[in-house]
Amino acid sequence: MTAGPDVHDRLRRLVRRVQADARVPAVSAALHRADRPLWSCTVGDTGTDSPLGPDTQFRIGSITKTFTAVLTLQCRDDGLLDLDDPVGRHLDLPAHGELTVRRLLSHTGGLQREPYGDVWDTLRVPDADRLTADLKRAERVLPPGRRFHYSNLGMAVLGLLVARLRGGTWAEVLADRVLTPLGLTDTTVTPGSTAAVGYLVDAYSDEAHPEPPTDFGAVGPAAQLWGTATDMARWAAFLADPAALDPTGAVLAPATLDEMRWPLTTTDETLWGAGFGLGLILIPQGERVVHVGHDGAMPGFLAAAYGRRGGDGTAGAMGAAVLGSSGTAAEVFDLPHRLLAEAVEHDPAEIEPWRPGTPAPAALCGLLGRWWGEGSEYVFSWHDDTLRARAVKDPAGRPPAVFAPVPDRPDVFRTISGREVGELLRLTRDDEGTVIRMHWATYRFTRHQETFDRYDFRAGS
């Protein structure tokens, strides 16, 4: 199915409005979703002899960090490291080796933002040996775990870690383990022949002056990559819904992406408008919807790529990216969120029809229905071949708790998602095999409302 022209016109107008109002020499935007053809839009000029189009490359800046984070989690899943390992266990570092992989991924290690020296003044970036040697001159500006503090230096160290563990350069490992398997053929470490020029647009005139090209050297794992909007929209869709684009888990298991998307810190202690997981920015949209991805900024370029999770009307594998050739057009950062919201509002995913399913196992039929725990009412049900539970007063959009049998332990289940994830549910049966009581996370559940000392309002005792 394809979206109607009205939706596409709405999306095009959003892109054209940002390009005009923010005065961006070139803007490229794309929307990826599993149920529609890829949508893209370009406005402006590349500043070269090549015409602007969907294949035009832009510098994506710190979106690069999401790739380095995925490479790091691949190492964890392959048993090469633990997230709570100090990086010094795997790298010979003169300082800061006690910082853990998890702290560096979540920007809670307290390490200074940039490598030692005025790299943004000189545009001279260290190679791997110099970056490592200069760690002894880099500051720990905050105690580890104190709060969020963004650090390109920390992500550069993770790039060194990945290269060391895999036995290649960061760029080689990235191409082999992420870019090629996901078909991101237009994402490269150096700009190709279709790359746009990046500009600084004068605040008080219409002059746009080219910014100098920069190679970020050993800090490349934090901000080096170039890419197209179509590649970045696909990447954002992968971050939100990996099973749709990587069904075999060849790049990363969906459970690992779940782990990466869990917020470990907030980026602002007063606004709580964004969180940070393991290398990923998380921006709540209300109604149990979150956008997951990253922004990027390099001289002459701004970029943003986010995937959408949750909410009525959200399609599978839904991601949007906007790339711009101006270093000052902050409106670029907000545009992917607006494109995703507009697409869901005016072209929502189709409502899947309900179909009868398999019956609940005979041993569980007797426990389905209403139970009481901690004075509150719950409904236990069987849907999609799983045992589930919801509090009666839960908001409609809150996911249910889902249980899985514990092998070799009859009548014991593990909560695998939702409320009390990880906790056990234990069934107690009478002599006739009827479930008369349950314990979930050790709390007692009964058919009638009871106090903690077992007063039953229905029985009056």
N, C-alpha and C positions, 0 to 999 in steps of 0.2 A: 504494500500500500504506500502511496505517496501523499505528502501533505498538500493541501490546497494552495493556490496562488496567494490567497489572503494572508496566510501564515508566513509564507516566504517574503511577501512584501513588508510585513511587520518587522521581520528580522532584518531585512535589508535596510529599512529606514533607521533602525537602531544603530546599525553599523555606520551608515552614512552620516547620521547626526553626530556621532562621536568623532568621526574623522573631520567633519567641518568645524564643530564647536571647539574641539581640543587642538585643532590645527596640526594634524598628524600627516606628514608627507605620504605615508602609505599605511594602510590597515588591511590585515587579512584575518578573516574570522571563519570558523567552521563549527558545525554542530553534528555530532555523531550520535546515532541511536540505532538499536538493533532492529526496530520495526519500520524504518524509513531509509531511503537513500541518503547518502552523505550530502549535507548542505554546506555550501561555502559562499563567501562573498569577499570581494576585494575592492578597495577604493583608493585611488591615488596613483602614485608613480614611484618606481623603485629607485630613481636617481641614477640608473645605469641604462645601457642600450637594451636591456632585457625588459619586456613588458611585465607589468604586475599581473600575477595570476595565482591560482591555488598552489603551484609548485614553487613560488617564491620563498626563499629562506629568509628568516629573521633570526637575530640573536635571541635566545629564550632565557638567558641569564639563570636565575636561581631555580627555575623549573628543573634544571640539571640536578639539583639536590634530590629530587624524588627518584631519579634513576640511580644515584649513588646509594640511596636508602634501600631500594629494592635489591641492589647487588649485595649490600650488607646482610639483609635478611636471608638472601639465598645462601650466604656463607653459614649463617646460623642454622638454617634448615638442613644443610649438608653436614652439620656436625663440626664445622671448622672453628666455630667460636660460640660463646654464650654472650647474650646481650649484657650480662652483668660482669663480664670479664673486663679487667682494666686493659686499656689498649696496649700498655707496656708489656703485657703477656705475649703479644704477637709482633710488636715492633720494638726495635731498639731506639728508644727516645731519650734525649738528655733531660727532659722535664715533662711534667703533666701526664706521664704514663699511667698514673693511678686513676685517671678519669675513665669511666666505664663507657662501653660502646653505647649503651642505652642513653646515658647523659649526653653524649655528643649528638646522637640522632635527634633527641628532643630539645636540643639547645638549652639544657639545664646544667651543663658542666661548669659554667662560669668563666669559660675561656674567652679572652679578648676577641673582638669581632673579626679583625683582619690579621694577616701575618705581620711579623715585626717589620717596621719601616713604613714609610709613607707611600704605599703602593698606588694609591689613587692620585697622588701628586706626581710621582715619577713615572707611573705606568710601567715600572720595572718589577716584574713578579718573579719570585724565587723558583728555582727548580727544586726537585725533590730533596736533594742533598742539603741545599741551603735552607729550605723550609724546615727540615728536621733539625738542623744545627741551630737555627734561630729560635727553636721552641724554648730554649733556656732563657731567652730574652723576652719572651711573650708573657704577658701578665695573666694571672687568674684574677679577674676583676670582681668576681663574686664567689662565695663559697658554693661548692657543688650542691645542686638541689635547692638552692635558695629561691630561684625564680627563673623565668624565661629570659635568656639573653642570647640573641641571634649571633651566630659565629660562623663565618665563612672558613675560618681557620680550622674549627672543629670538623667541618665536613671535608676539608682537604685532608686531614689526618685519616678520616675514614676511607678516602680514596686510596691513600697509601696502604692502608690495611687490606682492602680488597685486592689490590694489585699483588701485595706480598703473599696473601693466602692462595691466590689463584695462579701465581707464577707467570704473570704477564703485566702489561701496562693497564692502567685503568681504562683507557680507550679500547684496547683489544678485548678486555673482559666484557665491557659494555656492549660492543658490537656482537660478540659471540653469544652472550647469554641473555640479552634483552632485545636489542634493536632488530637483529635478524629473525629471531623466533616470532616476534610480534609484527613483522612486516613494516617496520618504521624506516623505510628505505631513504627518506629524505631528511633524516636526523643524523647530523654529522658533527665531528669535533671541530672541523675547519669549514669555512663557508665554501659553498659550491658556486658554479657559474651563474646561478639564478639569484644569488643573495642580494637583498636590498641594502642600500646605504643607510646608516644610522645618522640621525641629525640631532642637534640642539636647536630648537626654535626660539628665536629672540622673543623676550617677553613684551617688547614695546614696538615691534615691527613684524613684518611678514618674512623676514630673512630666516632661512634655515641653513645652518652651517654644519658640514659633515664632522662627525666625531672621529677621532683617530681609531683605526682598527687595533684591537688588543688581543694578545694571546695570554691566557690566564695561567699558563705554566702548571706548576704543581697544585695550584688552587683551582684547576680545571674541574675537578669533581664537584665544586660548588657552583660553577657558573659558566662553563665553557661552551656548551652546546649551541648549535644552530638547528633550526627545524622549520617545518611548514605548519600552518594552522591545522591542516587536515591530519597530519601526523600527531600533533599535540591534542587534538580533540579525541583521536583514537586512544592515545595514552591516558588521557583523563578518564575516558570510559573504562579502560582497563583498571584504573585505580579504584573506581566505584563498583565495578561489576566484573571481576577478573574471570569468573567462570564462563561468561559469554564470549570472551575473546581468547581465552586460554583454557579450553574445557578440560584438557588433560593435566593442567597444573604444571606444564613444562617450564614456565618462567617463575611462577610463584603460586603456592597453594592458596585458595580463597581464604582459608582460616588464617594464614599469615597476613594477608591484606586486612582482614578483620582486626588483627592485632595492631597493625600499623595505623589503622584509623581510630583506635581508641585514644581519646584525648588524655595526655599526660600532664599538660599544663595549660593555663590560659595565657594569652599574649598580653593581656591588660587586666590588672587586678580589679579595676572598677567597672569596666564596660562589659567584660565577658562576651565580647562579640566574636571572638575567634579563639580556637584552641590549637594545640600542636600535639601531634602524635609522634610516631617514629618516622620523621622526615617529611610529614605531610601536614599541611594547614587544613583545619576543619572549621567551616563557617556555617553555623546553624541558620536555617531559613524559616524556622517556625513550623508548626504542624508536623513535628518529628521528621523534618527534612534536613539533610546536611549536604553541603557541597565540599568535596575533598579534592585537594590539588595543591597548587603553589603559584605564587606570583614570581616574576623575574624582571630584573633591571640590569642593564649594562649600558655603557656610554652609547647614546643614540638609539636605544631600544628599550621598550617596555613590553611585557608579555604576561598573560595569565591563562591557566588551563585548569578547569575544574570539572569533576564528574558529580552527578546528582544521585543521591540515595534516599529512598523512602518517599512517602507521600502519594496521595491519590493522583493518578495520571502520569506518574513518572515511568518512562519506558525503560526497558533493559538496556544496559550498556550505553548510558546517556552521558555524553561529555561535550563540553564546549571549550574553544580556545580562541583567544584574540591576541594577535601580534601586531605591534606598531613600531614604526621607525622614527620615534621621537622619544627623547629621554625625559620629557616633562609632562606628557599627556597621561596623568594619573587616571583619567576616565577609562583608560584601557583596562585597568584592574577590575572595575565593576561590571564591565560589559558582558563577560561570560555568564555571570550570575543572572543578568537581565535576559540574556538570550535563552538560558535554560528555563527561567520562570515563564517567559513569553511562550515558548514552545509547549510547555506543559499546560498552560492556561488555554491556549487557542488550538492546540493540536495534541490533546492528551492521548496516552496509550489506550488501545482498545480494552474494553472490559472483558476479561476472560469468562466464558460461561462456566457455571458450576455443573459438574457431572457427578453422578453417584460413584462412591468409592467402595473399597473393600470394608467388610464389617470388622469391628473390633474383635480381637482374640477373645475367646470364651472366658478366659481367666480374668479379663479386664472389664467385661461388660458390667459386672456388678458394682464397679467403683465409679462408673460414669455418672455425672450429675453434680448436684450441689453438696459442698462440704463447708465446714466452718473451721477457721484457724485464727488464733489471736483475736477472736471476737468478730472477725470479718468473714464474709461469704465469698466462696470461690466456686467456679464451675470447672470440673474436669471433663474432658471430651476426647474423642478420637477423630482426627482429621489428617488426611494425607499420610495415612499409615503410621501416625505417631500419637502418643499420649500427650495431651496438652492441658494447661491450666491457666485460668484468668481470674483475677479478682472481679467480682460483679461491678464494683465501682471504678474499675480501671477506665481511663479515657479510651474511646473507640480505636484510636490509632496505635495504642501501646501494644507491642507484640506479645503473644502469649509465652508462657514458659513451655519449653518442649523437653520431653524426657526420652531417654534411651535406656534399654535394659542393661544392667551390669552383668557381664558374662559370669556364669557359674554361681550367681547369687539370686535364686528365685525371689520374686516379689521385691526386688531392690532395683531402683532406677536412678540414673544420674541426670541432673538437669543440664542440658547441653546448650540452651540459649534462653534469654529472657530473664525474668525474675529468679533470683537465687541460683544463677548459673554456677555450675560446679558442685552444688550441694546434692545430697542423696534424698530420695523419696523412698520410704520403707512402708510396706503394706503389712497390716496385721489381720489375720483371718480367724474366724471362729471354727469350731469343730466341723461345721458343714461346708467350710471353704469360702464363706461370705466375708468380704472385706468390711471390717467393723471399725477400723481405726487406721490412720496413716500418720507418719511422722515425716515432715518435710523440713530440711535444715534443722532437725531436732524438734520443731514445733509440732504439737499434737493437732491433728485434724479429725473432726468427728462429724457425723451426719446432722447433729443439732448444735446450736450455739451453746458453748459451755464456758464457764469461767476457768481460770487457770487451776483452781482447786476442784474442778470437775462438777460444778453445779450446772445441771441441765435444766434450762428454762422450760422445755417441753414436758419433762418428766416431773418437774417441781422438786428435784432432789439432786 
